[in-house]
């Protein structure tokens, strides 16, 4: 138990000390900084693909209908360096994601932050090339 | 099992925390690397080359160019609408607690720290960056996962600025973390390939001048960009012509530092040659990760689909 607590603390330390992720492509060509979105759902898979990782979640709407969303994150190597690994959010994990919607209106978003059920926050951001400042990127505090 | 996990994470914590402050402190203008030569002598590889092998990084807070009030950092970062926060001179790297150097500019010649770009090339860049949703040809080769170019592959970016240099008989090889490239530089005296052969990254031929590796690069195609990432500011998306000629110089000046310089001459694109200088910093504990860019590059179709959605919305507005 103590070890588990230490792991959590160490993980938070790594995440807190991480610097911003910078994207391979321009944020505003694909996503709309005026359309923030909060999605609460269940992880179906995490694609560790380059140049950007994609988190897939099922989101149940008010009508009970489940809609699949794709959330873009940073590059796998950048996420790994900021403390993510393949076990961070396995399928079935309940997660709340905040981000910005795709400009083409599809169910995709640029992820800023994923919050787990235990309150742990994971910075997803591929923000350096232009996502609006919203206080979630550690670099904004510098 | 838990203990093993504890040890692994503790090691990861130490490694991340210890990511070397290898290039610390403020440096005067134009000295991001390119320091004075020292009497330090590199060891030799078995075939007699000065040994420049190892893992190197070049994360830096030094801007690519000296900023000018007329610059449009939002546009260069792909944010012509100004809805994001852009980059520009305040660009912050994915530094992971490194203490980064900050000089005036990586461009050291001309002395004003500005790349002498011809107006037509700036207009072409502006069009491409402003119409990226219209056509895939407007993307930089990096966004298309083709290449960051040569010498552009060594221009610092926000993440993945790691390089491994390997040497074998007659060759120097550079493995770029970004984006999956392995560059072979013959140093056996062979000539450039024939003028009919045109390459995205040109044809590199190296030779040693004392302890300095000098690499001559010709035979470029006219499809690439001299720089591709937003940290390159105004030079991002500037085209290269078949007349591009670059000369790089790698000089290992101590155990932990390679002074790198490149002179870029492209008479169809620039009004004069220009020079960039920086240091490559040895970081043996840094791990180069795979960056198989093509495996999931959804940025291109998603950006184009955003453009088509914009077109439809404009068409609807026009018919109302």
Contacts between the chains, C-beta under 8 A, distances in Angstrom:
chain1	res1	chain2	res2	distance
A	3	B	2	4.7
A	3	B	3	7.1
A	3	B	5	7.6
A	3	B	6	5.3
A	4	B	2	7.3
A	6	B	6	6.5
A	7	B	5	6.5
A	7	B	6	6.6
A	7	B	9	5.9
A	10	B	9	5.1
A	10	B	10	6.7
A	10	B	13	5.3
A	11	B	9	7.1
A	13	B	13	6.5
A	14	B	12	7.0
A	14	B	13	6.1
A	14	B	16	5.9
A	17	B	16	7.1
A	17	B	17	7.1
A	17	B	96	7.9
A	17	B	97	6.0
A	18	B	16	8.0
A	18	B	96	6.8
A	19	B	92	7.1
A	19	B	93	7.1
A	19	B	94	5.2
A	19	B	95	5.0
A	19	B	96	5.7
A	19	B	97	7.4
A	20	B	92	6.1
A	20	B	94	6.2
A	20	B	158	7.5
A	21	B	94	6.0
A	21	B	158	7.5
A	21	B	159	6.3
A	22	B	93	7.3
A	22	B	94	5.7
A	22	B	157	6.9
A	22	B	158	2.7
A	22	B	159	5.4
A	22	B	230	7.5
A	22	B	231	7.9
A	24	B	142	6.8
A	24	B	143	6.6
A	24	B	293	7.3
A	24	B	299	6.6
A	25	B	78	7.1
A	25	B	139	7.9
A	25	B	143	5.0
A	25	B	299	3.9
A	25	B	303	6.9
A	26	B	77	6.4
A	26	B	78	2.3
A	26	B	79	6.3
A	26	B	132	6.9
A	26	B	230	7.7
A	26	B	303	7.9
A	27	B	78	7.4
A	27	B	79	7.0
A	27	B	84	5.3
A	28	B	78	6.4
A	28	B	79	4.5
A	28	B	80	7.7
A	28	B	81	5.8
A	28	B	83	5.6
A	28	B	84	5.1
A	29	B	78	5.6
A	29	B	132	5.0
A	29	B	133	5.9
A	29	B	299	8.0
A	29	B	303	4.5
A	29	B	306	6.6
A	30	B	299	6.4
A	30	B	302	4.9
A	30	B	303	4.8
A	30	B	306	5.4
A	32	B	83	7.7
A	33	B	83	4.1
A	33	B	84	5.6
A	34	B	83	6.3
A	47	B	296	6.4
A	49	B	292	7.9
A	49	B	295	5.1
A	49	B	296	3.0
A	50	B	179	8.0
A	50	B	290	7.4
A	50	B	291	5.2
A	50	B	292	5.1
A	50	B	293	5.1
A	50	B	294	7.9
A	50	B	295	5.7
A	50	B	296	6.1
A	50	B	297	7.6
A	51	B	145	6.8
A	51	B	179	7.4
A	51	B	291	7.1
A	51	B	293	5.0
A	51	B	296	7.3
A	51	B	297	5.9
A	51	B	299	6.9
A	52	B	296	7.1
A	52	B	298	7.3
A	52	B	299	7.1
A	54	B	296	6.9
A	54	B	298	7.3
A	72	B	298	7.7
A	74	B	159	7.7
A	75	B	159	6.4
A	75	B	160	7.0
A	75	B	291	6.9
A	76	B	289	7.1
A	77	B	159	7.0
A	77	B	160	6.1
A	77	B	177	7.3
A	77	B	289	3.6
A	77	B	290	7.5
A	77	B	291	6.3
A	78	B	94	6.0
A	78	B	159	4.6
A	78	B	160	7.5
A	80	B	289	6.7
A	81	B	16	7.0
A	81	B	94	7.5
A	81	B	96	6.1
A	81	B	159	7.8
A	102	B	302	6.5
A	102	B	305	8.0
A	102	B	306	6.7
A	103	B	306	3.6
A	103	B	309	6.0
A	103	B	310	6.9
A	104	B	302	7.0
A	104	B	305	4.1
A	104	B	306	4.7
A	104	B	308	7.1
A	104	B	309	4.1
A	105	B	309	5.7
A	106	B	305	7.3
A	108	B	302	6.9
A	128	B	87	6.8
A	128	B	91	7.5
A	128	B	92	7.3
A	128	B	94	7.6
A	128	B	158	5.2
A	128	B	230	7.5
A	129	B	77	5.2
A	129	B	78	6.0
A	129	B	79	7.4
A	129	B	84	7.4
A	129	B	86	8.0
A	129	B	87	6.5
A	129	B	230	5.2
A	130	B	74	7.6
A	130	B	77	5.5
A	130	B	78	6.5
A	130	B	79	4.1
A	130	B	83	7.7
A	130	B	84	2.8
A	130	B	85	6.3
A	130	B	86	5.7
A	130	B	87	7.6
A	131	B	84	5.8
A	131	B	85	7.3
A	132	B	83	6.6
A	132	B	84	5.8
A	132	B	85	6.4
A	133	B	85	5.0
A	139	B	92	4.6
A	142	B	92	6.4
